[in-house]
């Protein structure tokens, strides 16, 4: 089995900057600038994630500085001075054993760029960002091809085995058109291999 980064724990950042609920506004801004991140988890107790303060939460103060308009929650954010007042809660998190695909879906659905990674009781384990999820596409082509052969092609009940080559993450399957009935299943399985950008077919009539 290859060392494919299947889970969030394989790609996440373990060293995380976080704040307590009493952290002041200016300190949070300084941390975002110093660590070049767009959000920080807010922790309580032994390290349980209770919320997240993002750049959007902080910008509410500037956006509503000279206006009485806006929803009550937005006006409250504009007057907030600590992490506990600024944070979005409950935090959108992901577990370390979640798949990379699951983390990507959560980010897309909840419109966030970073997710605190927590254990079963909500304690902070790390952070995973969009750039972390893209690490799966840095896998060498031959490593991807080897995994496809081992985990997909060798398990298919076909009489004329398919072959695979990978170039720039694009997997090309070659073989006999006689195996066409299996191709949708094979293509889906190959697409699920970490690092595969696309799947193409090159079939011959023998």
C-alpha positions in Angstrom: 0.0 0.0 0.0 1.3 3.4 -0.9 1.7 6.3 1.6 -1.3 8.1 0.1 -2.4 11.1 2.2 -6.0 9.8 2.6 -6.9 11.7 5.8 -6.7 15.2 7.2 -4.1 14.1 9.7 -1.7 13.4 6.8 -1.8 17.0 5.4 -2.8 19.3 8.3 -0.5 21.8 10.0 0.2 20.6 13.6 1.7 23.9 14.8 -1.3 26.2 15.3 -1.7 29.7 16.5 -4.8 30.0 18.6 -6.2 32.5 21.2 -8.3 32.4 24.3 -11.7 34.1 24.5 -10.3 37.1 26.3 -7.7 37.9 23.6 -8.0 41.6 22.5 -8.9 42.7 19.0 -5.4 44.2 18.3 -3.6 41.1 19.4 -5.7 38.9 17.1 -4.9 41.3 14.1 -1.2 41.1 15.0 -1.3 37.3 15.1 -3.0 37.0 11.7 -0.3 39.3 10.2 2.6 37.6 12.0 1.6 34.0 11.0 0.1 34.9 7.6 -3.2 33.2 8.3 -6.8 34.2 7.7 -8.3 33.0 10.9 -7.5 31.7 14.4 -9.3 29.1 16.6 -10.6 30.3 19.9 -10.0 27.9 22.8 -11.5 27.3 26.2 -10.5 25.1 29.1 -7.9 22.4 28.1 -7.9 23.4 24.5 -11.5 22.8 23.3 -12.4 24.8 20.2 -15.3 27.0 20.9 -15.2 29.4 17.9 -13.1 30.9 15.1 -12.1 34.6 14.5 -11.6 35.3 10.8 -10.6 38.3 8.9 -14.2 38.8 8.0 -15.2 38.9 11.7 -12.5 41.6 12.3 -13.5 43.7 9.3 -17.0 44.2 10.7 -15.5 46.8 12.9 -14.2 48.8 10.0 -17.3 48.1 7.8 -19.8 49.5 10.3 -17.6 52.2 11.9 -19.6 55.1 10.4 -23.0 53.4 10.0 -26.0 52.6 12.1 -27.3 50.2 9.4 -26.9 46.4 9.4 -28.3 43.5 11.3 -28.0 43.4 15.1 -25.4 40.7 15.0 -23.2 42.7 12.6 -23.5 45.8 14.8 -22.5 43.7 17.8 -19.5 42.4 15.9 -18.5 46.1 15.1 -18.4 46.9 18.8 -16.6 43.7 19.9 -13.2 44.0 21.5 -12.3 40.4 22.5 -12.1 37.0 20.7 -15.1 35.7 22.6 -17.2 38.6 21.2 -15.8 38.5 17.7 -15.8 34.8 17.0 -18.1 32.9 14.8 -19.6 30.0 16.9 -19.9 27.1 17.0 -16.7 26.6 15.1 -16.8 24.7 11.8 -14.3 21.9 12.5 -13.1 18.5 11.0 -11.8 15.4 12.6 -8.2 14.3 12.0 -9.4 10.9 10.5 -11.7 12.6 8.0 -10.9 12.1 4.4 -9.3 15.0 2.4 -12.3 15.0 0.2 -14.6 15.4 3.2 -12.6 18.3 4.4 -12.8 19.9 1.0 -16.6 19.5 0.9 -16.9 21.1 4.3 -14.8 24.1 3.2 -16.8 24.6 0.0 -20.2 24.2 1.7 -19.4 26.5 4.6 -17.3 29.0 2.6 -14.3 28.8 4.8 -10.6 28.7 4.0 -9.3 26.9 7.1 -10.7 24.3 9.4 -9.6 23.6 13.0 -8.8 19.9 13.3 -10.2 18.4 16.5 -10.3 15.0 18.3 -13.4 13.2 19.6 -14.0 15.6 22.5 -13.3 18.8 20.5 -9.7 19.4 21.6 -7.5 21.2 19.0 -5.1 18.9 17.1 -4.1 21.2 14.2 -5.5 23.2 11.3 -6.1 22.2 7.7 -6.2 24.9 4.9 -7.1 24.9 1.3 -3.4 24.8 0.4 -2.9 21.8 2.7 -5.6 19.9 0.8 -3.8 20.6 -2.5 -0.7 18.7 -1.3 -2.3 15.5 -2.6 -1.6 16.8 -6.1 2.1 16.9 -5.5 2.4 13.1 -5.4 4.8 11.8 -8.1 3.1 10.3 -11.1 4.7 6.9 -10.7 3.5 6.7 -7.1 0.0 7.5 -8.2 0.2 4.9 -11.0 1.5 2.2 -8.6 -1.4 2.8 -6.3 -3.9 2.6 -9.2 -2.4 -0.8 -10.2 -2.4 -2.1 -6.7 -5.7 -0.9 -5.4 -7.9 -0.7 -8.5 -6.7 -2.7 -11.6 -5.4 -5.8 -9.8 -8.8 -6.2 -8.1 -10.9 -5.9 -11.3 -12.5 -9.2 -12.6 -11.5 -8.7 -16.2 -10.1 -11.1 -18.7 -8.0 -8.5 -20.5 -6.3 -6.4 -17.8 -6.1 -2.7 -18.2 -2.8 -0.8 -18.0 -2.3 2.7 -16.6 0.2 5.5 -17.1 0.1 8.8 -15.3 1.4 12.1 -16.6 1.0 15.4 -14.6 -1.7 13.7 -12.5 -3.7 12.6 -15.6 -4.3 8.8 -15.5 -4.6 7.1 -18.9 -6.1 3.6 -19.0 -5.3 1.4 -22.0 -6.7 -2.0 -22.8 -9.3 -3.9 -24.9 -12.7 -2.4 -25.7 -14.0 -5.8 -24.7 -13.8 -4.6 -21.1 -16.0 -1.6 -21.8 -18.7 -2.7 -19.4 -16.3 -2.3 -16.4 -15.0 1.1 -17.4 -17.4 3.3 -15.5 -16.6 1.4 -12.3 -12.8 1.5 -13.0 -12.9 5.2 -13.8 -14.7 6.1 -10.6 -12.2 4.1 -8.6 -9.2 5.7 -10.3 -10.7 9.2 -9.7 -10.8 8.4 -6.0 -7.0 7.9 -5.8 -5.4 10.8 -4.2 -3.6 13.1 -6.6 -5.5 12.0 -9.8 -6.4 15.1 -11.8 -8.3 13.4 -14.6 -8.9 9.9 -16.1 -8.7 9.2 -19.8 -9.3 6.0 -21.8 -7.4 4.5 -24.7 -9.1 1.4 -25.9 -8.3 -0.9 -28.8 -10.5 -3.4 -30.6 -8.7 -6.7 -30.6 
